[in-house]
């Protein structure tokens, strides 16, 4: 882990690189310096977007689908939210999603090992941040708190 000051305006590049289907709608990202490992942050965001592609049906319906990204300054950090509009997950599964090898009920016909959100969660925490998953109405969202530099 190589945590360094990182300008928040570069988040757009990270998100667009991960979004190879071009379905993200990126809202305003406040200008600030974040404390992150840029490569590991990119890996975490890539895993989150890949999950939306796979489990929310983005890949099947890319023309009619979006992942909304929003950001705001929240105390000593930035809150970054990625939200899709798929079916979400069973409420009982929410606390389990970031566990290593956990695969929810909706993953039966999907490939994977249950590592994507686990890796994202672990990387964000090692950078001093936090990550949580929740259902939206409709959809699923991931909230990431990233420490500000200074």
Buried (B, 14 or more C-beta within 10 A) or exposed (E): EEBEEBEBEBBBEBBEEBBEBEBBEBEEBEEBBBBBBBEBBBBBBBBBBBBBBBBBBBBEEBEEBBBBBBBEEEEEBBBBBBBBBBBBBEEEBBEBBBEEEBBBEBBEEEEEEBBBBBBBBBBBEEBBBBBBBBBBEEBBBBBBBBBBBE
